[in-house]
Amino acid sequence: MKIFNKGFNFGQDGPGNRLVYHLQGCNMHCIWCSNPEGMSSNGGKEYTIKEIISEVLSCKAMFFSGGGVTFTGGEATIWHSELLKILQRLKAENIHTCIETNGTSPHLMALSDFVDYLIMDFKIFDSEESKKYTGIGNEKIKENFESLARSGRQLHIRIPLINGINTHNPVEFASYFSRFATDNTVFEFLKYHEYGKEKWKTEYKVNNGFVTDECLNEFVQIFRKHNLKLTIT
């Protein structure tokens, strides 16, 4: 599998201190992506399954405060076959695992059986709007969310807030999520930023994507009214 970046961080990509692998390639092309270098299937450095497992095992002493290993992207689930083998081995070694995903993979449920902490994006509610801004509709994302919610497993849903793209109707999001059992689900809002803008080699198409505190607060209040649990990382 290909990795374009790796390193440790604390509390941002799952709980505790984590070794984070950014896997190369993504099936979405979000126009606000902060890691555009991870979109293409080209690039990155090749690693074998054995090499990754060996590296993770050698770092066990660093997984303090409930930490472990996180696979993100790009889109981690593109490498589902390799990822499944790695997750199975790490689970056998009692290493805490996390994946961050855009939720589009038909293999997500199978992978989730070996994931301790699952972070899933839910970027845009309307499927046609999703196609416009990410290149992919959200039917499979909804299907995966609903299956995960029914399973009762832990789930962390992240919603990036981008002015003019997905901030116009917070009730639509909240009403949908509240139809399902979310006792083990937390929701997080990520305010738009431009940290990756300078990395784009093609035209960066987001204009005035920043959201106000008032906009964020509206989402917070509406989600709370729908009895949805919020978190901040």
Summary of the structure (lengths in Angstrom):
residues: 233
radius of gyration: 17.3
end to end distance: 28.3
largest distance: 48.6
contacts: 735
relative contact order: 0.13
helix: 36%
strand: 21%
